[in-house]
Amino acid sequence: SGNPEITDIPSKAKLSGYKMFFLKKSKSLRAVSSPDGKRRAAAVFLHAEAGSGKMRQIRVESDSIEMSAGEKNNEFVFDGNVNVASDDFSASCKKITVLAKNSENEKPEVDVIQCRGRIHLKNPDGDAYAAAMDIFPKEEKTRLNGSVKLVNAEDGTTLEADTLTILKKQNSGEATAKKRGFVSLAISERAAAGSAQLGGAGGGKSGLGKTLVKSRLIKFSRAGDTTKFAFEKDVSITSKDIRATCGNMFVYSVSKKNNSSKLAKIEAFDKVRITQNEYSASAEAAAIYPKDADGKASHKFVELWTPEREPKKRPRIMLPPLKNMGFETPSAARKVRPKMTVVESDRQWLTSAGENQKYLFEGDVKITATDTEGSCDKIEVTIPPAQKNKRREISDIVLKGRVNIAQAEKKITCGKAHIYVADEAAVLTENPVIFNAEDGTRAAGSKIVYNKGSKLVSIQEEPQAEESDDGDSVKSKRPTI
C-alpha cells in the first residue's frame, strides 16, 4: 500500500496504483484504484519498433489491473473505465487485455492489445467507435470489429462498417461489411461543397450536398497529401439531387493546410449509371471533377468515355426533350409526344459556361430526339438556368463534322449545323444539302437558314469562302433547288 510502483523486469512494464496484491499461488499481481478515483491503477509499457529500435511508450489506466506470468508472455488485464494513451493514438473502453513479451534477454515488446466494450479510438485518421478492437504494435496494425464507425471531423466524412483494419506502416486500410451488407462513407455538405454532378453548373453553392457512398468493400490508402478510397462491388451514390451506381469507384481527396481536405476527383467503372433530376447517363468509365464553391472560371464537371478493352460499350446520356429542331415538317403541325434527347459517343463531358451548362460529345456521335435522328463528329449542347418553377431546357445545339440529320421527310447533310431550339431556328453551313422526300426537292447552297416561327427558308451564297472547323477551305456554293 501507500501508492506502490513496481517494474516487471521481463516485460519492462511499470505498474502503479492505490494498492497492490501479490498472489504467489496463481503467479499473479493485482493493482486497484483508490475509492475516490484520484489514484488510478496504471501500467506503462515500452515497445521497441522493428528496424529502428525506437522505444514507444503506451500508458493504460483502469479501475483494476491483474497481471499473470506465462512462459512466453505476461498477460495484463485492465478492467473498468479503461483509458489508453500513446504517441500517436488514445483510446477508451470497458476492458483491455495486453500480452507483453516475457524475456529478460530481448527488447521489450507488446504483442497485442485487446480492447472490448464501447471502444473509442482517437488517432490522426479521426475518431473510431466499435464493440471490439485489437492493436498489434509490432505490425503497426489496428483492427476494429462490430458496428464500426470512423468519424473525421476535419474531412467531414463518416465511415461505417462491420470491420475496419488500419495499417499505419503502409498508410492504408480496409473496411468490410457483414454478409449481404454494405460499407458506407458519408461526406458532409461542407466537404462536398462544389462537387460535380450531372447538372453541376447553377446547382447551388453546396454542390452534391450531403453524399452517401455504399459498397461491399472499401480500401483506402494515403500517399503524400492525397488519400484514395477504393469502393468495390455494388457501389451506389446518393445525395440531395443525384443518384449513381457502378461496379467499382475511386475517390481522391487532397489534404489542405488547415488540416481539412478537399475532394479532387471521383472515378467510376463497370456499368456506371448516373441520374440527376430529369437527366441520366450511362457508361463503362466516368470521372467527376469537383469545383471550389467560390470558383467562377469555366470548369469540367463530368467526363464519360469508352474503355479501350470494351470499344462497343460507349457512353450515352439522356437530356431534356427537344420541342422542334427548326425544320418545318407535317409532324410539327400535329401533337407529337416529346422524347428524351439521347446522345451516344466515344467521349462526353459536361462543363460550366457562365450560368449555363454545356455538354460536349466527340467521336462518332449519334443523337436521337423527338422526330429526329442524327450523326456527326462533334456536338455541343447548351442548357441555360431553369426559369422559376420550370425544368431546365436545351437552348441550342451545334453539330460539327460530317453532319447527317433525318427529321420526318427531310434528310440533311452539311459540315456544321447550329440549332437554336428556343427560337425553333436552324443555320446550316459548310456545303449544306437538304433532300425533302415529301415533295422530292433537293436544296443546296453555302448557307441554309430555317425559321419555323416565321415559316421562312433562306438559301444563301456566302460572299467569301468559309473555313470548316478542321481548317479546310469550303468553296462558296450558289443557291440551288
C-alpha positions as CSV (number, residue, x, y, z in Angstrom):
1,S,0.0,0.0,0.0
2,G,1.0,3.7,0.0
3,N,0.8,4.3,-3.8
4,P,3.2,1.4,-4.7
5,E,5.1,1.3,-8.0
6,I,6.6,-1.9,-9.4
7,T,8.6,-2.7,-12.5
8,D,8.1,-6.1,-14.2
9,I,11.6,-7.0,-15.2
10,P,10.9,-9.3,-18.2
11,S,8.4,-7.1,-20.0
12,K,9.9,-3.8,-18.6
13,A,6.3,-2.7,-17.8
14,K,5.9,-0.3,-14.9
15,L,2.7,-0.8,-12.7
16,S,1.3,1.6,-10.1
17,G,-1.9,2.0,-8.2
18,Y,-3.6,2.8,-4.8
19,K,-2.9,-0.8,-3.6
20,M,-1.3,-4.0,-5.0
21,F,-1.9,-7.6,-4.1
22,F,0.6,-10.4,-4.8
23,L,-0.9,-13.9,-5.3
24,K,2.0,-16.4,-5.3
25,K,-0.1,-19.5,-6.0
26,S,-1.5,-18.1,-9.3
27,K,1.7,-16.2,-10.1
28,S,-0.3,-13.0,-10.4
29,L,-0.4,-9.4,-9.2
30,R,-3.5,-7.2,-8.8
31,A,-3.4,-3.4,-8.7
32,V,-6.5,-1.3,-7.8
33,S,-7.5,2.4,-7.9
34,S,-8.4,4.5,-4.9
35,P,-12.1,4.6,-3.9
36,D,-12.2,8.3,-4.8
37,G,-10.6,7.7,-8.2
38,K,-7.8,10.2,-7.6
39,R,-5.1,7.5,-7.7
40,R,-5.8,5.1,-10.6
41,A,-4.2,1.7,-11.3
42,A,-1.9,2.2,-14.3
43,A,0.7,0.4,-16.4
44,V,3.3,1.9,-18.7
45,F,4.6,-0.5,-21.5
46,L,7.7,0.0,-23.6
47,H,7.7,-1.3,-27.1
48,A,10.8,-1.4,-29.4
49,E,9.8,-0.6,-33.0
50,A,11.1,-3.2,-35.5
51,G,14.0,-1.9,-37.6
52,S,14.6,1.4,-35.9
53,G,14.6,0.1,-32.4
54,K,12.9,3.3,-31.3
55,M,11.1,3.0,-27.9
56,R,7.4,3.7,-27.9
57,Q,5.5,4.2,-24.7
58,I,1.9,3.1,-24.1
59,R,0.1,4.0,-20.9
60,V,-3.0,2.2,-19.7
61,E,-5.2,3.2,-16.8
62,S,-8.3,1.4,-15.3
63,D,-10.2,0.6,-12.1
64,S,-8.1,-2.5,-11.6
65,I,-5.2,-4.4,-13.2
66,E,-4.4,-8.0,-13.0
67,M,-1.0,-9.4,-14.2
68,S,-0.2,-13.1,-14.6
69,A,3.0,-14.6,-15.8
70,G,3.2,-17.1,-18.7
71,E,6.0,-19.0,-20.4
72,K,6.3,-16.5,-23.4
73,N,4.1,-13.6,-22.4
74,N,2.9,-11.8,-19.4
75,E,-0.8,-11.1,-19.5
76,F,-2.2,-7.8,-18.2
77,V,-6.0,-7.5,-17.8
78,F,-7.4,-3.9,-17.3
79,D,-11.0,-3.8,-16.1
80,G,-13.4,-0.8,-15.7
81,N,-13.2,2.7,-17.3
82,V,-10.0,1.9,-19.3
83,N,-8.0,4.7,-20.9
84,V,-5.0,4.2,-23.3
85,A,-2.5,6.9,-24.3
86,S,0.3,6.6,-26.8
87,D,2.4,8.9,-29.0
88,D,0.0,8.5,-32.0
89,F,-3.3,7.4,-30.5
90,S,-5.6,7.3,-27.5
91,A,-8.5,5.1,-26.6
92,S,-11.1,4.3,-24.0
93,C,-13.2,1.1,-23.4
94,K,-14.6,-1.2,-20.7
95,K,-11.9,-3.9,-20.7
96,I,-8.3,-4.4,-22.1
97,T,-6.0,-7.4,-22.3
98,V,-2.3,-6.8,-23.1
99,L,0.1,-9.5,-24.0
100,A,3.8,-8.4,-23.5
101,K,6.9,-10.5,-24.2
102,N,8.3,-12.3,-21.1
103,S,12.0,-12.4,-21.8
104,E,14.8,-10.5,-20.0
105,N,17.3,-11.0,-22.8
106,E,15.2,-9.4,-25.5
107,K,13.9,-5.9,-26.2
108,P,10.6,-5.1,-24.6
109,E,7.7,-5.8,-27.0
110,V,3.9,-5.7,-26.8
111,D,2.4,-8.5,-28.9
112,V,-1.3,-7.4,-28.8
113,I,-3.7,-5.0,-27.1
114,Q,-7.2,-6.4,-27.0
115,C,-10.0,-3.9,-26.2
116,R,-13.6,-4.8,-25.6
117,G,-16.8,-2.9,-24.9
118,R,-17.7,0.7,-26.0
119,I,-14.4,1.3,-27.9
120,H,-13.5,4.9,-28.7
121,L,-10.2,5.3,-30.5
122,K,-8.6,8.7,-31.4
123,N,-5.9,9.0,-34.0
124,P,-4.8,11.2,-36.9
125,D,-7.5,9.4,-39.1
126,G,-10.3,10.7,-36.8
127,D,-12.4,9.1,-34.0
128,A,-13.3,5.4,-34.3
129,Y,-16.0,3.6,-32.4
130,A,-16.5,-0.2,-32.2
131,A,-17.5,-3.1,-30.0
132,A,-14.0,-4.7,-30.1
133,M,-10.5,-3.6,-31.2
134,D,-7.2,-5.3,-31.4
135,I,-3.9,-3.3,-31.7
136,F,-0.8,-5.1,-32.9
137,P,2.1,-2.7,-32.2
138,K,4.8,-4.8,-33.9
139,E,2.8,-4.8,-37.2
140,E,1.5,-1.3,-36.6
141,K,-1.9,-2.7,-37.3
142,T,-5.3,-1.9,-35.7
143,R,-8.4,-3.9,-36.3
144,L,-11.9,-2.9,-35.2
145,N,-15.0,-5.1,-35.2
146,G,-18.7,-4.7,-34.5
147,S,-20.7,-1.6,-35.6
148,V,-17.5,0.2,-36.5
149,K,-17.7,4.0,-37.1
150,L,-14.8,6.2,-38.2
151,V,-15.6,9.9,-37.9
152,N,-13.2,12.5,-39.4
153,A,-14.5,15.9,-38.3
154,E,-11.8,17.8,-40.3
155,D,-12.6,15.9,-43.5
156,G,-16.3,15.9,-42.9
157,T,-16.5,12.2,-43.5
158,T,-18.1,9.2,-41.6
159,L,-17.2,5.6,-42.4
160,E,-19.4,2.8,-41.1
161,A,-18.5,-0.9,-41.5
162,D,-18.6,-4.3,-39.7
163,T,-14.8,-4.5,-39.6
164,L,-12.1,-1.9,-40.1
165,T,-8.3,-2.6,-40.4
166,I,-5.8,0.2,-40.3
167,L,-2.2,-0.4,-41.4
168,K,-0.1,2.6,-40.2
169,K,3.2,1.4,-41.8
170,Q,1.6,1.1,-45.2
171,N,-0.6,4.2,-44.7
172,S,-3.6,2.2,-45.8
173,G,-6.7,0.3,-44.5
174,E,-9.7,-1.8,-45.4
175,A,-13.4,-1.7,-44.3
176,T,-15.7,-4.7,-44.9
177,A,-19.4,-5.3,-44.3
178,K,-21.4,-8.1,-42.9
179,K,-22.6,-10.8,-45.3
180,R,-25.1,-9.2,-47.7
181,G,-24.4,-5.9,-46.0
182,F,-22.7,-2.6,-47.1
183,V,-19.9,-0.4,-46.0
184,S,-20.9,3.3,-46.2
185,L,-19.0,6.6,-46.4
186,A,-21.0,9.7,-45.6
187,I,-19.5,13.0,-46.9
188,S,-20.8,16.2,-45.3
189,E,-22.2,19.0,-47.2
190,R,-19.3,21.2,-46.3
191,A,-16.7,18.6,-47.6
192,A,-18.7,18.0,-50.8
193,A,-19.3,21.7,-51.5
194,G,-18.9,22.5,-55.1
195,S,-18.5,18.8,-56.1
196,A,-19.6,17.8,-59.5
197,Q,-23.0,16.5,-60.6
198,L,-24.5,15.7,-63.9
199,G,-26.2,19.1,-63.9
200,G,-23.4,20.8,-62.0
201,A,-23.5,24.4,-63.1
202,G,-26.0,26.5,-61.3
203,G,-26.8,23.7,-58.9
204,G,-26.3,25.8,-55.8
205,K,-23.3,26.6,-53.6
206,S,-23.3,23.2,-51.9
207,G,-22.8,21.1,-55.0
208,L,-23.6,17.5,-54.2
209,G,-24.7,18.4,-50.7
210,K,-24.6,15.5,-48.2
211,T,-23.4,12.5,-50.1
212,L,-23.6,8.8,-49.1
213,V,-21.5,6.2,-50.9
214,K,-22.1,2.5,-50.3
215,S,-20.3,-0.7,-51.4
216,R,-19.4,-4.2,-50.2
217,L,-15.8,-3.3,-49.5
218,I,-13.8,-0.1,-49.1
219,K,-10.0,0.1,-49.3
220,F,-8.1,3.4,-48.6
221,S,-4.5,4.5,-48.8
222,R,-2.6,7.7,-48.4
223,A,0.4,8.9,-50.5
224,G,1.7,12.4,-49.6
225,D,-1.2,14.7,-49.2
226,T,-3.6,12.5,-51.3
227,T,-6.0,9.9,-49.9
228,K,-7.5,7.3,-52.2
229,F,-10.7,5.4,-51.4
230,A,-11.5,2.3,-53.5
231,F,-15.1,1.1,-53.4
232,E,-15.6,-2.4,-54.7
233,K,-18.8,-4.3,-55.7
234,D,-22.3,-2.9,-55.9
235,V,-21.3,0.7,-55.5
236,S,-24.1,3.3,-55.1
237,I,-24.0,7.1,-54.5
238,T,-27.0,9.1,-53.2
239,S,-27.2,12.8,-52.4
240,K,-29.5,15.7,-52.4
241,D,-30.2,15.5,-56.2
242,I,-28.0,12.8,-57.7
243,R,-28.0,9.0,-57.8
244,A,-25.3,6.8,-59.3
245,T,-24.4,3.1,-59.4
246,C,-21.3,1.3,-60.7
247,G,-19.1,-1.8,-60.1
248,N,-16.0,0.0,-58.8
249,M,-15.3,3.6,-57.8
250,F,-12.2,5.6,-56.7
251,V,-12.5,8.8,-54.6
252,Y,-9.4,11.0,-54.3
253,S,-9.1,13.7,-51.6
254,V,-6.3,16.1,-51.1
255,S,-5.2,17.5,-47.6
256,K,-5.2,21.2,-47.2
257,K,-3.0,23.4,-45.0
258,N,-5.8,23.9,-42.4
259,N,-5.9,20.2,-41.7
260,S,-9.0,19.7,-43.7
261,S,-9.3,18.0,-47.1
262,K,-11.0,18.6,-50.5
263,L,-12.4,16.1,-52.9
264,A,-10.2,16.2,-56.0
265,K,-11.6,13.5,-58.3
266,I,-14.1,10.6,-58.5
267,E,-13.6,7.8,-61.0
268,A,-16.2,5.1,-61.7
269,F,-16.0,2.0,-63.8
270,D,-18.2,-1.0,-64.8
271,K,-21.8,-0.3,-65.7
272,V,-21.9,3.3,-64.5
273,R,-25.4,4.8,-64.2
274,I,-25.9,8.5,-63.2
275,T,-29.3,10.1,-62.6
276,Q,-29.7,13.8,-61.7
277,N,-33.1,15.4,-61.7
278,E,-34.6,14.5,-65.1
279,Y,-31.2,13.7,-66.7
280,S,-29.4,10.4,-66.8
281,A,-26.2,8.9,-68.3
282,S,-24.6,5.5,-68.6
283,A,-21.0,4.5,-69.4
284,E,-18.3,2.0,-68.6
285,A,-16.0,4.7,-67.4
286,A,-16.6,8.1,-65.8
287,A,-14.9,10.8,-63.9
288,I,-16.3,13.6,-61.7
289,Y,-14.1,16.7,-61.0
290,P,-15.3,18.8,-58.0
291,K,-15.1,22.6,-58.2
292,D,-14.4,25.1,-55.5
293,A,-17.5,26.6,-54.0
294,D,-16.4,30.1,-55.0
295,G,-14.9,29.1,-58.3
296,K,-16.1,31.3,-61.2
297,A,-14.0,30.0,-64.1
298,S,-15.2,27.5,-66.7
299,H,-14.9,24.1,-65.2
300,K,-15.2,20.5,-66.5
301,F,-17.6,18.6,-64.1
302,V,-18.2,15.2,-65.5
303,E,-16.4,13.1,-68.2
304,L,-17.6,9.8,-69.7
305,W,-15.5,7.7,-72.1
306,T,-15.2,4.4,-73.9
307,P,-12.7,2.0,-72.3
308,E,-10.1,0.6,-74.7
309,R,-10.9,-3.0,-73.6
310,E,-14.6,-2.6,-74.5
311,P,-14.9,-0.3,-77.5
312,K,-18.5,-1.3,-78.1
313,K,-19.7,-0.1,-74.7
314,R,-20.0,3.7,-75.4
315,P,-21.3,6.3,-73.0
316,R,-24.8,7.7,-73.6
317,I,-26.7,10.5,-72.0
318,M,-30.4,11.4,-71.8
319,L,-31.1,15.1,-71.9
320,P,-34.4,17.1,-71.9
321,P,-36.7,16.7,-74.9
322,L,-36.4,19.0,-77.9
323,K,-39.6,20.8,-79.0
324,N,-38.5,21.0,-82.6
325,M,-35.1,21.4,-84.3
326,G,-36.4,24.2,-86.5
327,F,-37.3,22.3,-89.7
328,E,-40.9,22.7,-90.7
329,T,-42.5,19.3,-91.1
330,P,-46.0,17.9,-91.2
331,S,-45.3,16.1,-87.9
332,A,-44.6,19.5,-86.3
333,A,-48.1,20.6,-87.0
334,R,-49.6,17.7,-85.1
335,K,-49.0,16.9,-81.5
336,V,-46.1,14.5,-81.1
337,R,-45.2,13.2,-77.7
338,P,-41.7,14.6,-76.8
339,K,-38.9,12.1,-76.4
340,M,-35.8,12.5,-74.3
341,T,-32.8,13.6,-76.2
342,V,-30.3,10.7,-76.3
343,V,-26.7,11.2,-77.3
344,E,-24.1,8.4,-77.7
345,S,-20.4,9.0,-78.5
346,D,-16.9,7.7,-77.7
347,R,-16.3,10.6,-75.2
348,Q,-18.6,13.0,-73.4
349,W,-18.1,15.7,-70.8
350,L,-20.0,18.5,-69.0
351,T,-18.6,21.9,-68.4
352,S,-19.8,25.2,-66.9
353,A,-20.0,28.2,-69.2
354,G,-21.1,31.1,-67.0
355,E,-24.5,30.3,-65.7
356,N,-25.1,27.7,-68.5
357,Q,-24.3,24.1,-68.7
358,K,-22.5,22.8,-71.8
359,Y,-22.4,19.1,-72.8
360,L,-19.7,18.2,-75.3
361,F,-19.6,14.9,-77.3
362,E,-16.8,13.6,-79.6
363,G,-16.2,10.5,-81.7
364,D,-18.9,9.0,-84.0
365,V,-21.7,10.9,-82.3
366,K,-25.3,9.6,-82.6
367,I,-28.2,11.7,-81.5
368,T,-31.9,10.8,-81.2
369,A,-34.6,13.3,-80.3
370,T,-38.3,14.0,-80.9
371,D,-38.9,13.1,-84.6
372,T,-35.2,13.4,-85.2
373,E,-32.1,11.3,-85.7
374,G,-28.6,12.4,-86.5
375,S,-24.9,11.7,-86.5
376,C,-21.6,13.8,-86.7
377,D,-18.1,14.0,-85.3
378,K,-18.8,16.5,-82.5
379,I,-21.9,18.0,-80.7
380,E,-22.2,20.9,-78.2
381,V,-25.4,21.2,-76.2
382,T,-26.1,24.3,-74.1
383,I,-28.6,24.3,-71.3
384,P,-29.3,27.7,-69.5
385,P,-30.5,28.0,-65.9
386,A,-34.1,27.0,-65.3
387,Q,-36.8,29.6,-65.2
388,K,-38.8,29.9,-62.0
389,N,-40.9,26.7,-61.3
390,K,-39.8,25.2,-64.6
391,R,-37.4,22.5,-65.7
392,R,-34.1,23.2,-67.5
393,E,-34.4,23.0,-71.3
394,I,-31.9,22.8,-74.1
395,S,-31.4,26.3,-75.7
396,D,-29.2,25.4,-78.7
397,I,-27.2,22.5,-80.3
398,V,-24.2,22.7,-82.5
399,L,-23.3,19.7,-84.7
400,K,-19.9,19.6,-86.4
401,G,-18.1,17.4,-88.9
402,R,-19.9,15.0,-91.4
403,V,-23.3,16.1,-90.1
404,N,-26.3,13.9,-91.1
405,I,-29.8,14.8,-89.8
406,A,-33.1,13.0,-90.5
407,Q,-36.3,14.7,-89.4
408,A,-39.6,13.2,-90.7
409,E,-39.4,13.6,-94.5
410,K,-36.2,15.7,-94.5
411,K,-32.6,14.4,-94.8
412,I,-29.8,16.9,-94.2
413,T,-26.0,16.8,-94.8
414,C,-23.5,19.5,-94.0
415,G,-20.3,20.3,-92.2
416,K,-21.9,22.3,-89.4
417,A,-25.5,22.8,-88.1
418,H,-26.4,25.3,-85.4
419,I,-29.9,24.6,-84.0
420,Y,-31.5,27.4,-81.9
421,V,-34.1,25.3,-80.0
422,A,-35.8,28.1,-78.1
423,D,-36.2,30.1,-81.4
424,E,-37.1,27.0,-83.4
425,A,-34.5,28.1,-86.0
426,A,-31.6,26.3,-87.7
427,V,-28.5,27.5,-89.5
428,L,-26.7,25.0,-91.8
429,T,-23.2,25.8,-93.2
430,E,-20.2,24.1,-94.9
431,N,-21.9,22.7,-98.0
432,P,-25.4,22.0,-96.7
433,V,-27.7,19.8,-98.7
434,I,-31.4,19.1,-97.9
435,F,-33.5,16.4,-99.5
436,N,-37.2,16.6,-98.9
437,A,-38.9,13.3,-99.6
438,E,-42.4,14.9,-99.1
439,D,-42.1,16.8,-102.5
440,G,-39.0,15.3,-104.0
441,T,-37.0,18.5,-103.8
442,R,-33.2,19.0,-103.1
443,A,-31.8,22.3,-101.9
444,A,-28.1,23.2,-101.6
445,G,-26.0,26.4,-101.0
446,S,-23.3,27.9,-98.8
447,K,-25.8,28.6,-96.0
448,I,-29.3,27.5,-95.4
449,V,-31.4,29.1,-92.6
450,Y,-34.7,27.6,-91.4
451,N,-37.1,29.7,-89.2
452,K,-40.1,27.7,-88.0
453,G,-41.7,30.8,-86.3
454,S,-41.8,32.9,-89.5
455,K,-42.1,29.8,-91.7
456,L,-39.2,31.1,-93.9
457,V,-36.4,29.2,-95.5
458,S,-33.4,31.1,-96.8
459,I,-30.8,29.5,-99.1
460,Q,-27.8,31.8,-99.4
461,E,-24.4,32.2,-101.1
462,E,-21.7,33.4,-98.8
463,P,-19.6,36.2,-100.4
464,Q,-16.3,34.7,-99.3
465,A,-15.1,31.1,-98.9
466,E,-15.7,29.7,-95.4
467,E,-13.3,27.7,-93.3
468,S,-14.5,24.5,-91.7
469,D,-13.8,23.5,-88.1
470,D,-10.9,21.3,-89.2
471,G,-9.3,24.2,-91.1
472,D,-10.2,23.1,-94.6
473,S,-11.3,25.7,-97.1
474,V,-15.0,25.4,-98.1
475,K,-15.9,26.8,-101.5
476,S,-18.8,29.1,-101.8
477,K,-21.9,27.5,-103.5
478,R,-24.7,29.3,-105.3
479,P,-28.2,28.5,-104.0
480,T,-29.7,25.6,-106.0
481,I,-33.1,23.9,-105.8
